[in-house]
C-alpha cells in the first residue's frame, strides 16, 4: 500500500488553515488552502495505521468483540476547532487522526488504559485526559490518550500525533445522542454551542448515566441526584427529547459492497441532513488512495453546503460502522433505552 506523504511545510499548512477560516481570504487562497490541508490530513493515514495496530493488539485481551474504528478528522471539524482556539496552529492539532474503541463497562476501559500505558512501544504517550474521573463541563466522559508517532530517525511521519478515545457503551450512547441532536437541530452541541436547555439537559443526563455505571463524582449526593432526575424529567418533556430523537431517522443507501462482512475496510459516509438520507461507499484496504481521493472530491463539492456531513472511517464491517458511528444513522435508541432505565430507577 502506498501511503500519502506531506507535500507542504508545517508553516505552509498552518497558513493554509488560517486562510480557510479568514473571511477575507480570496477564493484562490481558499482552494489552495483546501488542497494543502487535505494533503496534510491524508498524510496522517500511516501513523494512524501504526497506532491503531497497537490499540488492536491490546484490545483483544480485554474484550473480544469490542468496537474499534479509526478516522481522519473532517475538514469542517478541523476549521471549527481552529476558530474555537485562535492561538492553535493547524500543524500542532493533536487529533487529526483518531482511533475509537467502545467497551462494555468502566472496568474494561480502565484495564485497556493500563495496558496501553504499560505497553512497550517506541511511540510516545504525550498526554492523557481522564474524562471519567474529571468529565468535561458538557458531561462528556471517556479516556483520551495522545500518542506521538516515532519511527526511524529519518521517518517523515515522526512527531505526528494520534488520539485514542476509549469509552463505555453507555458513554458512547450519550456522545452519539449529543451529535444526533446537534446535527438535526443544526447546533454545534458537541462543541458546547447552541441551545442552553439542550446543553444543560445532556450535562444532567451524563450524571444520571454515571450513576448507572457507578462512577458518579463524590460531590453528588443522593439528594442532589434526585433533584437532577426531576430536572431531567422536566427538560425531557419541555424539549420533547424522546419524540425528537426518535423522529431523527435516515434512509441508508449502500452504493457499493466492496467489503464483505468479514473484511476490514474503509467507508465513506455522506449524510444529507435536510433530506435525512445517508449514502455509504465501501473500499477494500488496498483502495485507500481511491477512498481518500473520493473523500476530498466530496468535501470540495459540498464545502459551502451546511446540511451535508462527510467522513471517511475504517471499520471491520457495515455492522461495526453503525455501532461505532450511530450519529450518522441518527440512531439514539441505546441512549433513549438507558435514559428510560435510569429515570425508572429508584434513587
N, C-alpha and C positions, 0 to 999 in steps of 0.2 A: 504494500500500500504506500502511495506517495503522500507525505504529509505537507501541509501548507507551511511555507516559510514567510516570515515577515519581510515586506518589501520596503518599509519606511523606518526611519529612526524614531526613537521614543519621543523626541521633541516634535517631530512632524505628526506623530499620532495624537499627541495631546493638543497640538494646534488644530488638527482636523476636528477633534471633539469640541473644542471651543468654537470653531466656525459653525458647527452644526447646531449649537444652542444659542448662537448670536443672531438675533432677529435682523441685524443689519448686514449679515453676510449675503454676498451675491449668490445667484443660482449656481454659477460656475464653482464657487468656493464650496457650496453645499454638496454638489455632485462629486467633486473631487474628494471632499472630506468623507463622504459616504463610502467611496471606494477604499480609501485608506483605512477607515475604521472597520469595514467589513473584512479586509485582509488581515488586519491586526487580530480581530476576534477569531477568525478562522485558524490563525497560527497557534491558537490555544489547544487545538484538537489533539496534538501529540502529548503534551504534558497532562492533559485531561485523561487521555487513554492510560497513561502510566499510573496516575493517582487512583483512577477507577479500578485498575487491576489490583493495586494494594488493598483497596476497600473490599473488593470481592473476595480476596483471599482470607480476609478476617471475618467477613460477614457469615460465610458458610459454616463457621464453627459456633456461631451464636444462634442463628435461626435459618434453617434450610430454605424456607420459602419467603424470605424477606424480599420486599420490593426494592429494586435498585435501578436507578436511571442516571443518565448524565446529559447535560445540555450546555449549549453556548448561550450566553445572555442575549436577549432580544435587543435590537438597536434602540427601540423606544425606552426600554428599561435602562440601558446604558446612559442615554441622554437625560432621562428623568433623574437619575442619580447624580449626574454632573450638575443639574440645575439645583437639586436639593443641597448639594455640598459644593458651593462655589470655589472653595480652596482646593478641591480634589483635581488632580491631573489624571487624564484617562489612562496613561501608561502605568499608574500606580493602583488602579482599581483592582481589588483582590478577588472578585467573584465573577469575572467574565466567563471562566469555565467552572462548572459546578457539578458535583455528584450528589444524589439524594438517596438515602436508604430509609425505609419505613419498617419499623419493628413492632412486635406485639405489645410490649409494655416498657415501662421506665427502667426496670431492672436490666432488660436486654440492651436498652440504649446505653446504660452506664457500662455494661460489660463490653460492648463494642468500643466505646470511648476508651476504656482502659487498654484494650487490645491494641488499638491504634496508637495510643500514646507510648506504649511499651514495645512497639514493633521495631524491628531492625531494618531501617531504610535509609538510603542516602538523602532522601527528600526531607527537608527541614520543616518541622512544625513551627510556624511563626506566630500563631495566635489561636487562642481558644475562647469561645464565648459560650458559657453555660446559661442558656436562656430557660432552663428548667429551674435551677436554683434562683436565678435572677431574671425573671421574664421581662420582655420589653414592655414599655408603657402601654402598648397596644393590646397586650395579653399574649403575644406570640411566645411560644415555648418550643424548645428543641435545643440541640447542641450543634454548634458550628465550629469546624476546625479548618484553619487556613494552612495549606502546605505550600512551600516553595520548592519548585522542581530543581533537582540538582543532577546533572548528567556528567559526562566527561568535561574536562576543562574548557574545551573549545565549543561545547554544545550551544547552538544558537538559542535554545529554549531555557537555558539556565536563568533562574530568577523569576520565571513565570509563576504566578500564584494560582492555586486551585482551591475552591471551597468545598468541603464535605458537610452536608447537612444530615443530621441524624434525628429522627422524630419517632414518636409512637403513632399508632394508627389513629388514636383519639386526637393527638396534637395535629396530625396531618388533616384530619377531617375538619378541624377548626380553621386551619390556614386555608384549606380549599374553599370553605364557605365564605370566608372573607373575600377571596378572589372572585368567586362567583357573584356575590352581591355587588362588589365593586365594578366588575365587568358590565353587568347588565343595568346597574344604576348609573353607569358612566361616571364613577367617582373613584379616585385612587385610594380606597380604604386601606389597602395593603401598605401604602406609604404614609398612613396617618392623615390623609386629606379627604375631605368630604363631609357628609352629614355627621354632626356631633352625636346625634342619638344612635345612629348605626355604629359608630366607633365605640361609644360607651356600652352599647349592647354587647358587642363582641368582647370588649375588655372584661365585662362582668361574667359572661358565659365562660371565658377562659378559666376563671377562678372556680366555677362550678365543675368544669371538666377536670381541673387539677384535684378537686375533692374526690372525684371518681377514681383518680389514679393514685390517690394517697400521697400527693406531693404539693399539698396546699401550703402556701407561706405561713410561717408560725404566727405572724401577727393577725391572721384572720381567725377570729373566734367563732364559735358556733352561733352566737347571737348575730354577728356580722354576716355570717353565711346565710342565715335565714332572711336577713334584710336584702341580701344580694339576690336570693331566689325570688323574693317578692317583686323586686325591681325588674328582674329579667322577665317575669310573667307579664308585668305591665307594659314593658317595652315591646315584647314579642307581639302582644295584641295590638298596640298602637301602630307599630311598623308593619304589621301583617307579615311577620317573618316567615311563618310556615307557608302561607299562601303564595308569597312572592318567590321563595326559594324553590318551591315545587313547580311554579309556573315557568321558571327559567329552565327551559329544556331546549335541546338542539336536535336537528336531524343530522345523522352521521353518514358520510359517503366515503367508502374506501375506494380510492381511484385506481389503485393497482395493488396486487397482493404478491409482491416480490419476496416477502419474508414469510416463511412458514411459521407455524405455531411453536416450533422448537428452536428456531434460529433467532439469534440476536441481530438487530439491525437498526437502521436509522428511520425515523418517522418525521415527516414534515407535516405540521398541522396548521391549517388555515381556518380560523374561526371568523365568520361574518356575524357580528353581534346583533345587528338590527334584523337580519334575516333568520337568526337563531339556527345557523347552518354551519356545519364543520366538515371540511374536506381533509382527507389524510392520504399522503403518498408514502409508500414504504420502499426502502432501499436495502439491499444486502450490504454488509460491511465494506465489501470491495468497491462499492459505488459511492463511497463517502464524498469524493470530489464532485460527483454529479448532484448529490443531495445538497452539498454546500452551495454549488452554483445556482440550483433552483431556489434555495433559501434566499440568497442575495437578490435574485431576479424578482421574487415576490415582494421582498422588502422595498425595493426600488419602486415597483409598480404601485404599492399601497402606502408609500411614505407619507402622503398627505391625507390619508383616509383614516379617520379616528375610530370607525366601527369595525376595524379588522385587526385581529391578533394573529401573529405568525410565530411559530417556534419550531426548531429542529432539535429532536431529542433521540437519544439512543436507549432502546429498551429491549427486553427479551422477546416481547410479543405485543400484539394489539391489546390483549387482556391486561398485561402488565402496564402498558401505556395508560389505559383507562384508570387503573388503580393508582398510578403514580401522579397523573395529571387530570384528575376528575373535573378540575375547574374548566378545562377546555370542552368538557362534555356537559357542563352545567349540572354536575351530579353532586347534590348536597345530602343525599339520603343518609349516609353514615353520620353526618353531623346532626341532622334532624332526629335520627334514632337516639343518639347519645343525649341530645338536649331533652327529648321526651323522658328518657330514662332518669336523668338527674332531677328533672322537675317533679317527677313522681316519687322520688326517693325521700324517705324521712330523714330530716337533718336534726 
